[in-house]
Amino acid sequence: MAKPNYNFQKAERERAKTRKKQEKLKRLEEETAKRQAERVGETDPDTSTDAGEP
């Protein structure tokens, strides 16, 4: 029977944790960008019509 390699197991857990955090951060940034794009899309027509009147 092989002796367990605790350092390797810990490193694997740390890599998995880091990967999960990165995926979550990426997803949150995408959602934020999507909301900001929607907000800009709502305000753009208002500002463009105001800019065209004067």
All heavy atoms as atom14 arrays in JSON, in Angstrom:
{
  "sequence": "MAKPNYNFQKAERERAKTRKKQEKLKRLEEETAKRQAERVGETDPDTSTDAGEP",
  "atom14_mask": [
    [1, 1, 1, 1, 1, 1, 1, 1, 0, 0, 0, 0, 0, 0],
    [1, 1, 1, 1, 1, 0, 0, 0, 0, 0, 0, 0, 0, 0],
    [1, 1, 1, 1, 1, 1, 1, 1, 1, 0, 0, 0, 0, 0],
    [1, 1, 1, 1, 1, 1, 1, 0, 0, 0, 0, 0, 0, 0],
    [1, 1, 1, 1, 1, 1, 1, 1, 0, 0, 0, 0, 0, 0],
    [1, 1, 1, 1, 1, 1, 1, 1, 1, 1, 1, 1, 0, 0],
    [1, 1, 1, 1, 1, 1, 1, 1, 0, 0, 0, 0, 0, 0],
    [1, 1, 1, 1, 1, 1, 1, 1, 1, 1, 1, 0, 0, 0],
    [1, 1, 1, 1, 1, 1, 1, 1, 1, 0, 0, 0, 0, 0],
    [1, 1, 1, 1, 1, 1, 1, 1, 1, 0, 0, 0, 0, 0],
    [1, 1, 1, 1, 1, 0, 0, 0, 0, 0, 0, 0, 0, 0],
    [1, 1, 1, 1, 1, 1, 1, 1, 1, 0, 0, 0, 0, 0],
    [1, 1, 1, 1, 1, 1, 1, 1, 1, 1, 1, 0, 0, 0],
    [1, 1, 1, 1, 1, 1, 1, 1, 1, 0, 0, 0, 0, 0],
    [1, 1, 1, 1, 1, 1, 1, 1, 1, 1, 1, 0, 0, 0],
    [1, 1, 1, 1, 1, 0, 0, 0, 0, 0, 0, 0, 0, 0],
    [1, 1, 1, 1, 1, 1, 1, 1, 1, 0, 0, 0, 0, 0],
    [1, 1, 1, 1, 1, 1, 1, 0, 0, 0, 0, 0, 0, 0],
    [1, 1, 1, 1, 1, 1, 1, 1, 1, 1, 1, 0, 0, 0],
    [1, 1, 1, 1, 1, 1, 1, 1, 1, 0, 0, 0, 0, 0],
    [1, 1, 1, 1, 1, 1, 1, 1, 1, 0, 0, 0, 0, 0],
    [1, 1, 1, 1, 1, 1, 1, 1, 1, 0, 0, 0, 0, 0],
    [1, 1, 1, 1, 1, 1, 1, 1, 1, 0, 0, 0, 0, 0],
    [1, 1, 1, 1, 1, 1, 1, 1, 1, 0, 0, 0, 0, 0],
    [1, 1, 1, 1, 1, 1, 1, 1, 0, 0, 0, 0, 0, 0],
    [1, 1, 1, 1, 1, 1, 1, 1, 1, 0, 0, 0, 0, 0],
    [1, 1, 1, 1, 1, 1, 1, 1, 1, 1, 1, 0, 0, 0],
    [1, 1, 1, 1, 1, 1, 1, 1, 0, 0, 0, 0, 0, 0],
    [1, 1, 1, 1, 1, 1, 1, 1, 1, 0, 0, 0, 0, 0],
    [1, 1, 1, 1, 1, 1, 1, 1, 1, 0, 0, 0, 0, 0],
    [1, 1, 1, 1, 1, 1, 1, 1, 1, 0, 0, 0, 0, 0],
    [1, 1, 1, 1, 1, 1, 1, 0, 0, 0, 0, 0, 0, 0],
    [1, 1, 1, 1, 1, 0, 0, 0, 0, 0, 0, 0, 0, 0],
    [1, 1, 1, 1, 1, 1, 1, 1, 1, 0, 0, 0, 0, 0],
    [1, 1, 1, 1, 1, 1, 1, 1, 1, 1, 1, 0, 0, 0],
    [1, 1, 1, 1, 1, 1, 1, 1, 1, 0, 0, 0, 0, 0],
    [1, 1, 1, 1, 1, 0, 0, 0, 0, 0, 0, 0, 0, 0],
    [1, 1, 1, 1, 1, 1, 1, 1, 1, 0, 0, 0, 0, 0],
    [1, 1, 1, 1, 1, 1, 1, 1, 1, 1, 1, 0, 0, 0],
    [1, 1, 1, 1, 1, 1, 1, 0, 0, 0, 0, 0, 0, 0],
    [1, 1, 1, 1, 0, 0, 0, 0, 0, 0, 0, 0, 0, 0],
    [1, 1, 1, 1, 1, 1, 1, 1, 1, 0, 0, 0, 0, 0],
    [1, 1, 1, 1, 1, 1, 1, 0, 0, 0, 0, 0, 0, 0],
    [1, 1, 1, 1, 1, 1, 1, 1, 0, 0, 0, 0, 0, 0],
    [1, 1, 1, 1, 1, 1, 1, 0, 0, 0, 0, 0, 0, 0],
    [1, 1, 1, 1, 1, 1, 1, 1, 0, 0, 0, 0, 0, 0],
    [1, 1, 1, 1, 1, 1, 1, 0, 0, 0, 0, 0, 0, 0],
    [1, 1, 1, 1, 1, 1, 0, 0, 0, 0, 0, 0, 0, 0],
    [1, 1, 1, 1, 1, 1, 1, 0, 0, 0, 0, 0, 0, 0],
    [1, 1, 1, 1, 1, 1, 1, 1, 0, 0, 0, 0, 0, 0],
    [1, 1, 1, 1, 1, 0, 0, 0, 0, 0, 0, 0, 0, 0],
    [1, 1, 1, 1, 0, 0, 0, 0, 0, 0, 0, 0, 0, 0],
    [1, 1, 1, 1, 1, 1, 1, 1, 1, 0, 0, 0, 0, 0],
    [1, 1, 1, 1, 1, 1, 1, 0, 0, 0, 0, 0, 0, 0]
  ],
  "atom14_positions": [
    [[0.84, -1.18, 0.0], [0.0, 0.0, 0.0], [0.89, 1.24, 0.0], [1.85, 1.34, 0.74], [-0.89, -0.01, 1.24], [-1.88, 1.09, 1.25], [-3.15, 0.67, 2.44], [-3.64, 2.26, 2.91], [0.0, 0.0, 0.0], [0.0, 0.0, 0.0], [0.0, 0.0, 0.0], [0.0, 0.0, 0.0], [0.0, 0.0, 0.0], [0.0, 0.0, 0.0]],
    [[0.5, 2.21, -0.85], [1.28, 3.42, -0.99], [0.99, 4.4, 0.15], [-0.11, 4.46, 0.66], [0.98, 4.09, -2.31], [0.0, 0.0, 0.0], [0.0, 0.0, 0.0], [0.0, 0.0, 0.0], [0.0, 0.0, 0.0], [0.0, 0.0, 0.0], [0.0, 0.0, 0.0], [0.0, 0.0, 0.0], [0.0, 0.0, 0.0], [0.0, 0.0, 0.0]],
    [[2.01, 5.12, 0.48], [1.89, 6.12, 1.53], [1.18, 7.36, 0.94], [1.51, 7.8, -0.16], [3.31, 6.49, 1.97], [3.4, 7.38, 3.16], [4.87, 7.51, 3.55], [5.09, 8.71, 4.4], [6.49, 8.91, 4.71], [0.0, 0.0, 0.0], [0.0, 0.0, 0.0], [0.0, 0.0, 0.0], [0.0, 0.0, 0.0], [0.0, 0.0, 0.0]],
    [[0.19, 7.92, 1.63], [-0.52, 9.08, 1.08], [0.39, 10.31, 0.98], [1.22, 10.55, 1.85], [-1.66, 9.33, 2.07], [-1.38, 8.51, 3.26], [-0.35, 7.49, 2.91], [0.0, 0.0, 0.0], [0.0, 0.0, 0.0], [0.0, 0.0, 0.0], [0.0, 0.0, 0.0], [0.0, 0.0, 0.0], [0.0, 0.0, 0.0], [0.0, 0.0, 0.0]],
    [[0.2, 11.05, -0.08], [0.98, 12.26, -0.3], [0.08, 13.45, 0.04], [-0.64, 13.98, -0.79], [1.44, 12.32, -1.76], [2.41, 13.44, -2.0], [2.47, 14.37, -1.22], [3.13, 13.37, -3.09], [0.0, 0.0, 0.0], [0.0, 0.0, 0.0], [0.0, 0.0, 0.0], [0.0, 0.0, 0.0], [0.0, 0.0, 0.0], [0.0, 0.0, 0.0]],
    [[0.15, 13.88, 1.29], [-0.73, 14.93, 1.77], [-0.45, 16.27, 1.1], [-1.38, 17.04, 0.85], [-0.64, 15.06, 3.29], [-1.14, 13.82, 3.98], [-0.28, 12.99, 4.67], [-2.49, 13.48, 3.93], [-0.74, 11.84, 5.3], [-2.97, 12.33, 4.56], [-2.08, 11.51, 5.24], [-2.55, 10.39, 5.86], [0.0, 0.0, 0.0], [0.0, 0.0, 0.0]],
    [[0.8, 16.56, 0.83], [1.12, 17.83, 0.16], [0.5, 17.89, -1.23], [-0.01, 18.92, -1.65], [2.63, 18.04, 0.09], [3.22, 18.37, 1.44], [2.57, 18.99, 2.26], [4.45, 17.95, 1.67], [0.0, 0.0, 0.0], [0.0, 0.0, 0.0], [0.0, 0.0, 0.0], [0.0, 0.0, 0.0], [0.0, 0.0, 0.0], [0.0, 0.0, 0.0]],
    [[0.55, 16.77, -1.96], [-0.04, 16.72, -3.29], [-1.56, 16.91, -3.2], [-2.15, 17.67, -3.98], [0.29, 15.4, -3.98], [-0.34, 15.25, -5.32], [0.16, 15.92, -6.42], [-1.46, 14.44, -5.49], [-0.42, 15.79, -7.67], [-2.05, 14.32, -6.73], [-1.53, 14.99, -7.82], [0.0, 0.0, 0.0], [0.0, 0.0, 0.0], [0.0, 0.0, 0.0]],
    [[-2.19, 16.22, -2.24], [-3.63, 16.34, -2.08], [-4.03, 17.77, -1.72], [-5.02, 18.3, -2.25], [-4.12, 15.37, -1.01], [-3.98, 13.92, -1.41], [-4.27, 12.97, -0.26], [-4.42, 13.39, 0.89], [-4.33, 11.68, -0.57], [0.0, 0.0, 0.0], [0.0, 0.0, 0.0], [0.0, 0.0, 0.0], [0.0, 0.0, 0.0], [0.0, 0.0, 0.0]],
    [[-3.26, 18.4, -0.86], [-3.54, 19.78, -0.48], [-3.39, 20.7, -1.68], [-4.22, 21.6, -1.89], [-2.61, 20.22, 0.64], [-2.89, 21.61, 1.13], [-1.98, 22.0, 2.27], [-2.28, 23.43, 2.71], [-1.38, 23.89, 3.76], [0.0, 0.0, 0.0], [0.0, 0.0, 0.0], [0.0, 0.0, 0.0], [0.0, 0.0, 0.0], [0.0, 0.0, 0.0]],
    [[-2.35, 20.48, -2.47], [-2.13, 21.31, -3.66], [-3.29, 21.15, -4.64], [-3.74, 22.13, -5.25], [-0.81, 20.94, -4.32], [0.0, 0.0, 0.0], [0.0, 0.0, 0.0], [0.0, 0.0, 0.0], [0.0, 0.0, 0.0], [0.0, 0.0, 0.0], [0.0, 0.0, 0.0], [0.0, 0.0, 0.0], [0.0, 0.0, 0.0], [0.0, 0.0, 0.0]],
    [[-3.79, 19.93, -4.81], [-4.93, 19.69, -5.7], [-6.18, 20.43, -5.2], [-6.91, 21.03, -5.99], [-5.23, 18.19, -5.79], [-4.23, 17.42, -6.63], [-4.27, 17.83, -8.09], [-5.37, 17.89, -8.67], [-3.2, 18.1, -8.64], [0.0, 0.0, 0.0], [0.0, 0.0, 0.0], [0.0, 0.0, 0.0], [0.0, 0.0, 0.0], [0.0, 0.0, 0.0]],
    [[-6.4, 20.39, -3.89], [-7.56, 21.11, -3.33], [-7.42, 22.61, -3.55], [-8.39, 23.29, -3.89], [-7.71, 20.8, -1.84], [-8.22, 19.41, -1.54], [-8.63, 19.27, -0.09], [-7.56, 19.57, 0.85], [-6.68, 18.68, 1.33], [-6.75, 17.43, 0.96], [-5.76, 19.05, 2.2], [0.0, 0.0, 0.0], [0.0, 0.0, 0.0], [0.0, 0.0, 0.0]],
    [[-6.23, 23.13, -3.35], [-5.99, 24.56, -3.54], [-6.21, 24.96, -5.0], [-6.78, 26.01, -5.28], [-4.57, 24.93, -3.1], [-4.36, 24.87, -1.6], [-5.2, 25.89, -0.84], [-5.34, 27.02, -1.32], [-5.72, 25.52, 0.23], [0.0, 0.0, 0.0], [0.0, 0.0, 0.0], [0.0, 0.0, 0.0], [0.0, 0.0, 0.0], [0.0, 0.0, 0.0]],
    [[-5.73, 24.12, -5.93], [-5.94, 24.42, -7.35], [-7.42, 24.43, -7.7], [-7.89, 25.3, -8.43], [-5.2, 23.4, -8.23], [-3.73, 23.71, -8.42], [-3.13, 22.84, -9.5], [-2.85, 21.49, -9.03], [-1.73, 21.11, -8.41], [-0.77, 21.98, -8.22], [-1.56, 19.87, -8.03], [0.0, 0.0, 0.0], [0.0, 0.0, 0.0], [0.0, 0.0, 0.0]],
    [[-8.16, 23.47, -7.17], [-9.6, 23.39, -7.43], [-10.3, 24.62, -6.85], [-11.19, 25.21, -7.49], [-10.19, 22.12, -6.84], [0.0, 0.0, 0.0], [0.0, 0.0, 0.0], [0.0, 0.0, 0.0], [0.0, 0.0, 0.0], [0.0, 0.0, 0.0], [0.0, 0.0, 0.0], [0.0, 0.0, 0.0], [0.0, 0.0, 0.0], [0.0, 0.0, 0.0]],
    [[-9.9, 25.03, -5.66], [-10.51, 26.2, -5.02], [-10.22, 27.46, -5.82], [-11.11, 28.29, -6.04], [-9.93, 26.35, -3.6], [-10.68, 27.31, -2.73], [-10.03, 27.56, -1.39], [-9.64, 26.32, -0.65], [-9.07, 26.62, 0.68], [0.0, 0.0, 0.0], [0.0, 0.0, 0.0], [0.0, 0.0, 0.0], [0.0, 0.0, 0.0], [0.0, 0.0, 0.0]],
    [[-8.99, 27.6, -6.28], [-8.61, 28.78, -7.07], [-9.38, 28.81, -8.38], [-9.88, 29.86, -8.8], [-7.1, 28.78, -7.34], [-6.41, 28.75, -6.08], [-6.68, 30.01, -8.1], [0.0, 0.0, 0.0], [0.0, 0.0, 0.0], [0.0, 0.0, 0.0], [0.0, 0.0, 0.0], [0.0, 0.0, 0.0], [0.0, 0.0, 0.0], [0.0, 0.0, 0.0]],
    [[-9.49, 27.65, -9.03], [-10.22, 27.58, -10.3], [-11.68, 27.96, -10.1], [-12.26, 28.71, -10.88], [-10.1, 26.17, -10.88], [-10.75, 25.99, -12.24], [-10.45, 24.65, -12.86], [-10.68, 23.53, -11.97], [-9.72, 22.72, -11.49], [-8.47, 22.91, -11.83], [-10.01, 21.73, -10.67], [0.0, 0.0, 0.0], [0.0, 0.0, 0.0], [0.0, 0.0, 0.0]],
    [[-12.29, 27.48, -9.03], [-13.68, 27.78, -8.75], [-13.87, 29.27, -8.49], [-14.83, 29.89, -8.98], [-14.15, 26.98, -7.54], [-15.62, 27.1, -7.25], [-16.03, 26.19, -6.11], [-17.51, 26.32, -5.8], [-17.93, 25.47, -4.69], [0.0, 0.0, 0.0], [0.0, 0.0, 0.0], [0.0, 0.0, 0.0], [0.0, 0.0, 0.0], [0.0, 0.0, 0.0]],
    [[-12.94, 29.87, -7.74], [-13.03, 31.31, -7.48], [-12.9, 32.11, -8.77], [-13.62, 33.1, -8.97], [-11.93, 31.75, -6.51], [-12.21, 31.38, -5.07], [-11.1, 31.9, -4.17], [-11.34, 31.53, -2.73], [-10.26, 32.04, -1.85], [0.0, 0.0, 0.0], [0.0, 0.0, 0.0], [0.0, 0.0, 0.0], [0.0, 0.0, 0.0], [0.0, 0.0, 0.0]],
    [[-11.99, 31.7, -9.65], [-11.79, 32.41, -10.91], [-13.04, 32.32, -11.79], [-13.44, 33.3, -12.42], [-10.58, 31.86, -11.66], [-9.26, 32.2, -11.01], [-8.98, 33.68, -10.98], [-9.33, 34.4, -11.89], [-8.37, 34.13, -9.89], [0.0, 0.0, 0.0], [0.0, 0.0, 0.0], [0.0, 0.0, 0.0], [0.0, 0.0, 0.0], [0.0, 0.0, 0.0]],
    [[-13.66, 31.14, -11.83], [-14.87, 30.96, -12.63], [-16.0, 31.83, -12.09], [-16.74, 32.46, -12.86], [-15.29, 29.5, -12.64], [-14.36, 28.61, -13.44], [-14.67, 27.13, -13.3], [-15.61, 26.77, -12.54], [-13.97, 26.33, -13.95], [0.0, 0.0, 0.0], [0.0, 0.0, 0.0], [0.0, 0.0, 0.0], [0.0, 0.0, 0.0], [0.0, 0.0, 0.0]],
    [[-16.12, 31.89, -10.77], [-17.17, 32.7, -10.16], [-16.92, 34.18, -10.45], [-17.85, 34.92, -10.8], [-17.21, 32.47, -8.66], [-18.31, 33.22, -7.95], [-18.36, 32.88, -6.48], [-19.47, 33.61, -5.78], [-19.52, 33.3, -4.35], [0.0, 0.0, 0.0], [0.0, 0.0, 0.0], [0.0, 0.0, 0.0], [0.0, 0.0, 0.0], [0.0, 0.0, 0.0]],
    [[-15.68, 34.62, -10.32], [-15.35, 36.02, -10.59], [-15.63, 36.37, -12.04], [-16.2, 37.43, -12.34], [-13.87, 36.26, -10.26], [-13.36, 37.68, -10.45], [-14.1, 38.64, -9.54], [-11.87, 37.74, -10.19], [0.0, 0.0, 0.0], [0.0, 0.0, 0.0], [0.0, 0.0, 0.0], [0.0, 0.0, 0.0], [0.0, 0.0, 0.0], [0.0, 0.0, 0.0]],
    [[-15.29, 35.46, -12.96], [-15.54, 35.7, -14.39], [-17.04, 35.81, -14.65], [-17.48, 36.71, -15.37], [-14.94, 34.56, -15.21], [-15.1, 34.73, -16.69], [-14.49, 33.58, -17.45], [-14.72, 33.7, -18.93], [-14.22, 32.55, -19.67], [0.0, 0.0, 0.0], [0.0, 0.0, 0.0], [0.0, 0.0, 0.0], [0.0, 0.0, 0.0], [0.0, 0.0, 0.0]],
    [[-17.82, 34.93, -14.04], [-19.27, 34.95, -14.22], [-19.86, 36.26, -13.67], [-20.69, 36.9, -14.33], [-19.91, 33.76, -13.51], [-21.4, 33.67, -13.66], [-21.99, 32.38, -13.1], [-21.34, 31.89, -11.92], [-21.67, 32.23, -10.66], [-22.63, 33.07, -10.44], [-21.02, 31.71, -9.63], [0.0, 0.0, 0.0], [0.0, 0.0, 0.0], [0.0, 0.0, 0.0]],
    [[-19.39, 36.69, -12.5], [-19.89, 37.94, -11.93], [-19.51, 39.14, -12.8], [-20.32, 40.05, -12.99], [-19.33, 38.12, -10.52], [-19.89, 37.17, -9.46], [-19.16, 37.37, -8.14], [-21.38, 37.37, -9.28], [0.0, 0.0, 0.0], [0.0, 0.0, 0.0], [0.0, 0.0, 0.0], [0.0, 0.0, 0.0], [0.0, 0.0, 0.0], [0.0, 0.0, 0.0]],
    [[-18.31, 39.15, -13.34], [-17.89, 40.24, -14.22], [-18.73, 40.27, -15.5], [-19.09, 41.35, -15.98], [-16.41, 40.11, -14.57], [-15.5, 40.44, -13.41], [-14.04, 40.19, -13.72], [-13.73, 39.56, -14.75], [-13.2, 40.63, -12.92], [0.0, 0.0, 0.0], [0.0, 0.0, 0.0], [0.0, 0.0, 0.0], [0.0, 0.0, 0.0], [0.0, 0.0, 0.0]],
    [[-19.05, 39.09, -16.04], [-19.88, 39.04, -17.24], [-21.29, 39.57, -16.95], [-21.86, 40.31, -17.76], [-19.95, 37.61, -17.77], [-18.66, 37.13, -18.39], [-18.69, 35.65, -18.76], [-19.68, 34.95, -18.41], [-17.72, 35.2, -19.39], [0.0, 0.0, 0.0], [0.0, 0.0, 0.0], [0.0, 0.0, 0.0], [0.0, 0.0, 0.0], [0.0, 0.0, 0.0]],
    [[-21.84, 39.19, -15.8], [-23.17, 39.67, -15.44], [-23.15, 41.18, -15.23], [-24.08, 41.88, -15.64], [-23.66, 38.96, -14.17], [-23.97, 37.5, -14.39], [-24.3, 36.76, -13.11], [-24.31, 37.39, -12.02], [-24.55, 35.55, -13.18], [0.0, 0.0, 0.0], [0.0, 0.0, 0.0], [0.0, 0.0, 0.0], [0.0, 0.0, 0.0], [0.0, 0.0, 0.0]],
    [[-22.09, 41.69, -14.62], [-21.97, 43.13, -14.41], [-21.88, 43.85, -15.74], [-22.55, 44.88, -15.95], [-20.73, 43.44, -13.56], [-20.84, 42.75, -12.32], [-20.59, 44.92, -13.31], [0.0, 0.0, 0.0], [0.0, 0.0, 0.0], [0.0, 0.0, 0.0], [0.0, 0.0, 0.0], [0.0, 0.0, 0.0], [0.0, 0.0, 0.0], [0.0, 0.0, 0.0]],
    [[-21.08, 43.33, -16.65], [-20.94, 43.95, -17.97], [-22.27, 43.93, -18.71], [-22.63, 44.91, -19.37], [-19.88, 43.22, -18.78], [0.0, 0.0, 0.0], [0.0, 0.0, 0.0], [0.0, 0.0, 0.0], [0.0, 0.0, 0.0], [0.0, 0.0, 0.0], [0.0, 0.0, 0.0], [0.0, 0.0, 0.0], [0.0, 0.0, 0.0], [0.0, 0.0, 0.0]],
    [[-23.01, 42.85, -18.58], [-24.31, 42.75, -19.24], [-25.28, 43.79, -18.69], [-25.97, 44.47, -19.46], [-24.88, 41.34, -19.04], [-26.18, 41.1, -19.74], [-26.67, 39.68, -19.52], [-28.02, 39.47, -20.16], [-28.53, 38.12, -19.89], [0.0, 0.0, 0.0], [0.0, 0.0, 0.0], [0.0, 0.0, 0.0], [0.0, 0.0, 0.0], [0.0, 0.0, 0.0]],
    [[-25.32, 43.94, -17.36], [-26.2, 44.94, -16.75], [-25.8, 46.36, -17.17], [-26.66, 47.19, -17.46], [-26.17, 44.82, -15.22], [-26.98, 43.67, -14.68], [-27.21, 43.83, -13.2], [-25.97, 44.04, -12.44], [-25.22, 43.09, -11.91], [-25.56, 41.84, -12.06], [-24.13, 43.39, -11.23], [0.0, 0.0, 0.0], [0.0, 0.0, 0.0], [0.0, 0.0, 0.0]],
    [[-24.5, 46.62, -17.2], [-24.03, 47.95, -17.59], [-24.38, 48.23, -19.05], [-24.77, 49.34, -19.4], [-22.53, 48.07, -17.38], [-22.15, 48.16, -15.91], [-20.66, 48.2, -15.7], [-19.88, 47.94, -16.61], [-20.24, 48.53, -14.48], [0.0, 0.0, 0.0], [0.0, 0.0, 0.0], [0.0, 0.0, 0.0], [0.0, 0.0, 0.0], [0.0, 0.0, 0.0]],
    [[-24.27, 47.22, -19.91], [-24.61, 47.39, -21.32], [-26.1, 47.68, -21.47], [-26.5, 48.52, -22.28], [-24.22, 46.15, -22.12], [0.0, 0.0, 0.0], [0.0, 0.0, 0.0], [0.0, 0.0, 0.0], [0.0, 0.0, 0.0], [0.0, 0.0, 0.0], [0.0, 0.0, 0.0], [0.0, 0.0, 0.0], [0.0, 0.0, 0.0], [0.0, 0.0, 0.0]],
    [[-26.92, 47.0, -20.68], [-28.36, 47.25, -20.74], [-28.67, 48.66, -20.26], [-29.49, 49.35, -20.84], [-29.11, 46.23, -19.87], [-29.1, 44.83, -20.45], [-29.73, 43.81, -19.51], [-30.08, 44.17, -18.36], [-29.86, 42.65, -19.91], [0.0, 0.0, 0.0], [0.0, 0.0, 0.0], [0.0, 0.0, 0.0], [0.0, 0.0, 0.0], [0.0, 0.0, 0.0]],
    [[-27.98, 49.09, -19.21], [-28.2, 50.43, -18.67], [-27.77, 51.48, -19.69], [-28.46, 52.47, -19.89], [-27.41, 50.6, -17.37], [-27.85, 51.79, -16.59], [-27.17, 51.9, -15.24], [-26.86, 50.63, -14.65], [-25.76, 50.39, -13.93], [-24.89, 51.34, -13.73], [-25.54, 49.2, -13.42], [0.0, 0.0, 0.0], [0.0, 0.0, 0.0], [0.0, 0.0, 0.0]],
    [[-26.65, 51.26, -20.34], [-26.17, 52.19, -21.36], [-27.13, 52.2, -22.55], [-27.42, 53.24, -23.11], [-24.74, 51.82, -21.82], [-24.34, 52.59, -23.06], [-23.76, 52.08, -20.69], [0.0, 0.0, 0.0], [0.0, 0.0, 0.0], [0.0, 0.0, 0.0], [0.0, 0.0, 0.0], [0.0, 0.0, 0.0], [0.0, 0.0, 0.0], [0.0, 0.0, 0.0]],
    [[-27.66, 51.04, -22.9], [-28.62, 50.95, -23.99], [-29.89, 51.72, -23.69], [-30.51, 52.29, -24.58], [0.0, 0.0, 0.0], [0.0, 0.0, 0.0], [0.0, 0.0, 0.0], [0.0, 0.0, 0.0], [0.0, 0.0, 0.0], [0.0, 0.0, 0.0], [0.0, 0.0, 0.0], [0.0, 0.0, 0.0], [0.0, 0.0, 0.0], [0.0, 0.0, 0.0]],
    [[-30.28, 51.75, -22.42], [-31.49, 52.49, -22.05], [-31.24, 53.99, -22.05], [-32.11, 54.76, -22.41], [-31.96, 52.06, -20.65], [-32.47, 50.64, -20.61], [-32.79, 50.2, -19.18], [-32.61, 51.0, -18.25], [-33.2, 49.05, -19.02], [0.0, 0.0, 0.0], [0.0, 0.0, 0.0], [0.0, 0.0, 0.0], [0.0, 0.0, 0.0], [0.0, 0.0, 0.0]],
    [[-30.07, 54.41, -21.65], [-29.8, 55.85, -21.55], [-29.3, 56.44, -22.86], [-29.41, 57.63, -23.07], [-28.77, 56.13, -20.44], [-27.58, 55.43, -20.72], [-29.31, 55.73, -19.09], [0.0, 0.0, 0.0], [0.0, 0.0, 0.0], [0.0, 0.0, 0.0], [0.0, 0.0, 0.0], [0.0, 0.0, 0.0], [0.0, 0.0, 0.0], [0.0, 0.0, 0.0]],
    [[-28.73, 55.65, -23.76], [-28.2, 56.17, -25.02], [-29.26, 56.85, -25.88], [-29.03, 57.95, -26.34], [-27.51, 55.06, -25.83], [-26.01, 55.05, -25.6], [-25.51, 56.02, -24.98], [-25.36, 54.1, -26.04], [0.0, 0.0, 0.0], [0.0, 0.0, 0.0], [0.0, 0.0, 0.0], [0.0, 0.0, 0.0], [0.0, 0.0, 0.0], [0.0, 0.0, 0.0]],
    [[-30.42, 56.25, -26.12], [-31.41, 56.94, -26.96], [-31.83, 58.28, -26.36], [-32.03, 59.25, -27.07], [-32.59, 55.97, -26.99], [-32.0, 54.64, -26.74], [-30.84, 54.9, -25.81], [0.0, 0.0, 0.0], [0.0, 0.0, 0.0], [0.0, 0.0, 0.0], [0.0, 0.0, 0.0], [0.0, 0.0, 0.0], [0.0, 0.0, 0.0], [0.0, 0.0, 0.0]],
    [[-31.94, 58.37, -25.05], [-32.31, 59.63, -24.41], [-31.26, 60.7, -24.66], [-31.58, 61.83, -25.0], [-32.51, 59.44, -22.91], [-33.68, 58.5, -22.59], [-34.55, 58.36, -23.47], [-33.67, 57.91, -21.51], [0.0, 0.0, 0.0], [0.0, 0.0, 0.0], [0.0, 0.0, 0.0], [0.0, 0.0, 0.0], [0.0, 0.0, 0.0], [0.0, 0.0, 0.0]],
    [[-30.0, 60.33, -24.47], [-28.93, 61.31, -24.65], [-28.75, 61.67, -26.12], [-28.45, 62.81, -26.43], [-27.61, 60.79, -24.06], [-27.26, 59.57, -24.69], [-27.71, 60.59, -22.56], [0.0, 0.0, 0.0], [0.0, 0.0, 0.0], [0.0, 0.0, 0.0], [0.0, 0.0, 0.0], [0.0, 0.0, 0.0], [0.0, 0.0, 0.0], [0.0, 0.0, 0.0]],
    [[-28.97, 60.73, -27.01], [-28.78, 61.04, -28.42], [-29.9, 61.95, -28.93], [-29.66, 62.82, -29.75], [-28.7, 59.77, -29.27], [-29.94, 59.07, -29.21], [0.0, 0.0, 0.0], [0.0, 0.0, 0.0], [0.0, 0.0, 0.0], [0.0, 0.0, 0.0], [0.0, 0.0, 0.0], [0.0, 0.0, 0.0], [0.0, 0.0, 0.0], [0.0, 0.0, 0.0]],
    [[-31.15, 61.8, -28.43], [-32.22, 62.69, -28.85], [-32.02, 64.08, -28.26], [-32.3, 65.08, -28.91], [-33.61, 62.14, -28.44], [-33.62, 61.93, -27.03], [-33.93, 60.86, -29.16], [0.0, 0.0, 0.0], [0.0, 0.0, 0.0], [0.0, 0.0, 0.0], [0.0, 0.0, 0.0], [0.0, 0.0, 0.0], [0.0, 0.0, 0.0], [0.0, 0.0, 0.0]],
    [[-31.54, 64.16, -27.02], [-31.26, 65.44, -26.4], [-30.15, 66.16, -27.16], [-30.2, 67.37, -27.35], [-30.87, 65.3, -24.94], [-32.04, 64.82, -24.08], [-33.18, 64.94, -24.55], [-31.79, 64.33, -22.96], [0.0, 0.0, 0.0], [0.0, 0.0, 0.0], [0.0, 0.0, 0.0], [0.0, 0.0, 0.0], [0.0, 0.0, 0.0], [0.0, 0.0, 0.0]],
    [[-29.14, 65.42, -27.58], [-28.02, 66.01, -28.28], [-28.44, 66.5, -29.67], [-27.89, 67.45, -30.21], [-26.89, 65.02, -28.4], [0.0, 0.0, 0.0], [0.0, 0.0, 0.0], [0.0, 0.0, 0.0], [0.0, 0.0, 0.0], [0.0, 0.0, 0.0], [0.0, 0.0, 0.0], [0.0, 0.0, 0.0], [0.0, 0.0, 0.0], [0.0, 0.0, 0.0]],
    [[-29.46, 65.88, -30.28], [-29.89, 66.25, -31.62], [-30.8, 67.47, -31.65], [-30.91, 68.14, -32.65], [0.0, 0.0, 0.0], [0.0, 0.0, 0.0], [0.0, 0.0, 0.0], [0.0, 0.0, 0.0], [0.0, 0.0, 0.0], [0.0, 0.0, 0.0], [0.0, 0.0, 0.0], [0.0, 0.0, 0.0], [0.0, 0.0, 0.0], [0.0, 0.0, 0.0]],
    [[-31.47, 67.79, -30.53], [-32.42, 68.9, -30.51], [-31.77, 70.27, -30.6], [-32.21, 71.11, -31.35], [-33.29, 68.81, -29.25], [-34.24, 67.63, -29.29], [-35.04, 67.52, -28.01], [-34.99, 68.43, -27.17], [-35.74, 66.51, -27.84], [0.0, 0.0, 0.0], [0.0, 0.0, 0.0], [0.0, 0.0, 0.0], [0.0, 0.0, 0.0], [0.0, 0.0, 0.0]],
    [[-30.72, 70.59, -29.84], [-30.19, 71.95, -29.88], [-29.51, 72.33, -31.14], [-29.35, 71.97, -32.13], [-29.17, 72.02, -28.75], [-29.28, 70.8, -27.97], [-30.07, 69.84, -28.8], [0.0, 0.0, 0.0], [0.0, 0.0, 0.0], [0.0, 0.0, 0.0], [0.0, 0.0, 0.0], [0.0, 0.0, 0.0], [0.0, 0.0, 0.0], [0.0, 0.0, 0.0]]
  ]
}
